[in-house]
Amino acid sequence: MNVISRRELLRGGIAGLGLVAVAGASGLLAYDARFFKRGAFAEELVQTPRQTEGPFYPNKLPLDTDNDLLIINDSTTPAVGQVTHLTGRILDARGTPMKNALVEIWQVDNNAAYLHNGSANYAARDKNFQGFGRFLTDSRGEYYFRTIKPVPYPGRTPHIHFAVKSKGMDQFTTQCYVKGEAGNARDGIYNSVRDPKARESITVDFAPVKGSRIHELAARFDIVLGFTPKD
């Protein structure tokens, strides 16, 4: 995948690169369209379980809050970690895609530090990792983030926090987890979801991207809200 700056995007620099320009809550980013595998979602719609926001939502938001957590502003130094293309859709209770829903994510860096000064190992955090990002869903309810595969935090299995905000609804928070991760079996928050189908809905396959020379991963996490917008 070719990475280009926001300035290049604004100048129309995506031509010939096979990329698509998307607008987030802040700025623009290019993504490779192959990471959006359309396909039908589960035959039986399973509402995504709410999960705690946790104590480490950033206590000071970064200056850059776009959907590329690997590059801060126009820095040339990327964050350390296994590059992950995280996609999905935000759906209402009827399975209808939700346009213009604000999706936020936050997670630890490769040193297991949050963008919060109360986080363990905060002094050793990767200053090139944004730690937090925002994206406004498109007409198909889709979002996209470029981030890193989450690593364990003391007492927790690897996970990524999500918040969804939309007009007429209360903020929805949940977390997604790595499929096959051994720590899942010992994580109290993950296992507080008793229903097997609901737990499966927050367990995501971080799969290798075919042909990637830097061992990138692709993960898809659809969020189904128990909410139906008013017409």
N, C-alpha and C positions, 0 to 999 in steps of 0.2 A: 504494500500500500504506500502510495506517495503522500507525504505530509507537506502541506504548503501553508504559508502564513495567512493570517486574516487579510493582510494588505493585498496579497496575491489574489485571494478570493474576490475582494472588492474590485480588483482590476480585471476580473474575468480570467484569472490564471488557471481555472480548472479545465479549460478547453484541452481536449486530447489526452487527458489523464485518466479518463474512465471514472471520474469521481462525481459525486453529487454534492451540491452546496446545501446545507441545512441551516436554519435559523434557530438559535436557542434563545433563552431568556436574556442572554448577553452575548453579543458577537456572533460570528459564523464559524463553521468548521466544515471540512470536507470529509465525507466518508465514502467507502467503497460499497456500492449498492449490493454486492453479493452477501454482505453481512445481514441484510434484511430478507430473510427467507420468509416468504409470505405464508403459505400453508394455512390449513384450518386449525383452530385451537381445539381443545378437548371437546369431545362430543357432549359430555356432561359439564356444564359450567360450574366451576368450584370457586366460591368466594374466597379471595385471599384473606388469610387471618391477619388481624391487627397484631402488631408487635410493639414493644416499648420503644420510644424514641431513644432511650438511653441517656446517660449523663454527658455525652461528649459531642453533641451538636456544636459546631464551632462557636466559641465564645467571642471570636472576632473573625468576621468573614474576610476571605482573601479579596484583594483588589480585582482579581480575575475569577469570575464565577461561571465561566462557560462550561461546555460539555466535554472539553478536552482536559482531563486532570493530569496528563503527562507533561504538558507544556504550560508554563505560566507566562501570560502575555506573549511577547515575541522572543522569549528566551530561546537559545539554541541548545540548552542542556536539558535533556528529558529526565523525568523521574526514573528511579531504579525500580524494577519489578517486571513481572511477566505481562506484556501488553495484552489487554483484554478489550474486545469490542462488545459492549453490553447494550443490547437492544430489547425492545418489547413494546407492548401496547397497553394502554390504559383503557379499560372497558367498564361500562356501567353494569348495573345488576341484570340488564337484559342482554348483555353482550355487545352493546352498541359502542363503537369506538368514541372516546371522548377527546374532542378537539380543544386545543388551548388549555389543557391541564398542565400546571406547572409541576414538573418532577424534579425533586432534589435528591442527591445521593451524597453520603459522606462515609468515609472508611479510614482505616489505618493505612499508613504507608508501609513500605517494605521492612521498616524497622519497628513495626507494631506501635506506631505513635499516631494519635489523632491530632487534628488541627485544633487543639484545646490545651491550655496550659495546665490542666489538671490531669492530663493523660499520662499514663506510665510511659517512661522512656521519651518524654517530650523533648528533652535536651538533645536527643540524638535524631530527631525527626529529619526526614529528607526535605530540605527546603525547596527542592525542585518539584515536589509533589503537591498539587493543588489541594488535595484532601477533601474537596467539596465541589459539587457542580450542579448546574441547573439546566433544564431543557423544557421548552414549551412544545407540547405534542402537536403534530400536524393533523391534517384532516382525517387521517386514518387512525388517529390515536397513538401514533408511534413516537418513540423517543430513541435517542442514541447517545451513548457516552463512550469515550475512549479512556480507559483507566487501567489499573493493574489487578491481577488476580489477588483477592484478599488473603492475608496471612493471619495466623492466630494472634489474638490479643490475650494477655494474662487472664485465665479463667474462662475464655470464650473460644469457640471454634471460629474459623474464618467466616466472615459475613460482611454484607454491605447494607447500610441503612438506607431506607427510602422514605420520602415524604411526598404526598400528592396533595396539591391544593387546586381547587376549582371553585368557581362561583356557585354559591348556594349550598355548599357542603362543608362540613367540618374537616380540618386537616386529617388525612389518613396516614398513619405511619406503619411500616412493616420492615422486615429484613429479609434478604435472600441469602441462601447458604450454598456451599459447594457440594454437589452430588459426589458421594463416595468418600468424603472427608471423614477420617477416623474419629476426629473430635466431636462430630455431630452427636454421637451416642452419649457423650458426657455433658453436653451443653444443656443447662437447665431451661434457658429461654426457648431454644429450638424444641425441646421435648415437652414444653408446656402446651404445645399444640397437639392435642390428643388424637384428633381425627386423622387417620392415615392419609386420606386424600388431601386434606387441607395442608398437612405437613409436606406432602409431595409437591404441592403447588408452590411452595417457597424454596424447594430444593432444585438447584439449577445445574445443568451440565455445562461445565467449562471445557469446551471441546477444541482440540487443535484445529487451526485454520490450514486447510490443505494448501501446500505450496509455499507457506510462509517460511522465509529463511531465518527469521528471528523468533520462531516458535510462538507466534501470536495465538490467542485463544478467542473463541466466540461464545457468548452466553446470551440466552434469551429468557427474559422474565416478564411474563404477562401478568398484569395486576387487574383483578376483577373486584370492583368496589360494590358494596351493598348499598348502592345509591343510584337513583334514577333521576337525571336532571329534569326540571320542569320544562315543558315545551314552550 
